[in-house]
Amino acid sequence: LLKDDRGAQDDAERGAPFAQQVRNVVALLRGNSTVANTVVGFVLVHMAFVGIAFAQLWLTRERGLDAASMAQKIGLLGIAFGVLGSLVGGVLSDRLARRLPGGHAGFVVLLILICGPLMVAYRFADSGSTMFYVGMSAAFFLPHTRFWELAAGGWLALQQAGQRPAADGVPATGTGRWPQHAASVAGLSAIGLGAVLIDRHSAFPGAWALLPVGGALLLIQAGPAACINRHLLARAPMRWIGRISFSLYLWHWPLLVYGRIWLVGEPDWPQRLALVAVSVLLAWLSYRWIETPFRSAPTRRAPRPWSPGPVRFLAGMMAATFCAGVVLHLARGYPDRMPDKRDYIAFFDDYRYTRTHDLLRFDHHECNFYDIESGRAKTAIAATCLRPAAAHRRSVLLWGDSHAQHLAYGLDRTLPADVALLHVGASGCPPNVDDVHPDPLDSCNRANRLAWQAIGELHPDVVMLAQQGGHSITQYDALIARLHAGGVAQVVLIGPVPHWQPFLYQVVLKKYWQATPVQIGSNLDPAMFGLDAGLQRRYAGMPGVTYVSMIGPLCHDGACLAYLDGDRKEKLMTYDYAHFTLPASEFVVRTVVYPAMSGLLN
């Protein structure tokens, strides 16, 4: 592109030489405090807080907060501060901008300087404290994590300044040069790769955002004569989509999200296509009856923040909606409409089951290197976790994450009196041969080191390994080999349990409230079935290893056991997506786990 012969182009098409453009930008920054403050403010904050793009992942992984609860809190913050920002932020910035150097950009810099310390402080504050949520609000709503995307568009606008736009988006006749064609093909390919490769497991925004942003940048930079732009994007249907694109952007997301809530799980492809079709229809109506009239309305005087007419009406509607949402949230909806459902939700909602049934005690959280109440790592666990009594002649070491912990209650009530249950682990931390990295709290490595130390000193008869998922990447072969080399005669490997999407009680509420089958076949994660089958093929029959399938005994023909003894409340199998309730823990250990391992203790 730099070597392209542009001698045949006029000054407007060719643009100034690169060095001259740099001088022009420097002169602009020196002479325009608004632009200078914008650049300096965004660049400095982005350099300091680039990691906050992954704040929600950090909140759940490092601070131990529940992902669903955290997403709900962030959503409520979005509603509250979004409305307040729309109603107050514009008026405040208009007034203060007149008194600040740099105008509105100076106000943004001032706002970032005020909120910046809060954005740092919340990462060190206790979960649930006022400072934690105030700082999280500041981190979530400041635009620094996305400024580079806006900057890419600004750079593109500067590059194309002075070029005459084509009428109605239709490119002029003529053929582009091969660099333009290559840029357009590369841009479309990048966008296509993003659509295929980015999924819910991808860290987004982040490096993945380069694909759609870079692809759009290349497509626009290629110009109207490029092959993709001329033969595809210039078509009338594509230009029509371009006109309604902003309304489509606003409509498609809430429809897809609420469709997922209404349908209780991921919509299938026909349902997704139907939701997209409705989004397109609503986007066209918004464009035709809202966007176009507002943009084309004549303005006879300078607008004022609270001028009569549409702005005041829309602001009032936003305020009314916000107030209604706050009232509904505080009242937890309209619970008196359906008292039976209200009581059922209250039994499980917000992990209340873990508190009302004292799972901290029954799941042996004193043996957990992660303190789920404070969100911090422990330096040590209770001595009783690895201290067999004198009456114990044999021992079983339970090692793993929360999916080992939810078996503890059943093992306590099922193992013979002369068998000691030893227990060590950390939430979110599967067993491992060596230290894992990264381990921000060092809870995983502390648990695994102590487990190996206990194995070497106590020589348990059986070591039981359990974890939530990721079995395919855990080094089980190396783990089993080291256990056998360390004198452990028998290793019991617990397979994955059924995973519900969303939580099982929500599936019952929304799909099967009137008639709840004992075996439910919808909203199950199919990956667990394939994972279980692969583990069975690999470890069934291996000497010194007993593989215990959870999927096989609990599921038949794609449907899994939902509750016991006709009680879909107290004896529901799980209180969330996969963790057993107390009756389920006892049932599973008594009927599945202990029969598979009882012969190993004789």
Summary of the structure (lengths in Angstrom):
residues: 602
radius of gyration: 30.0
end to end distance: 77.0
largest distance: 95.8
contacts: 1736
relative contact order: 0.06
helix: 60%
strand: 9%
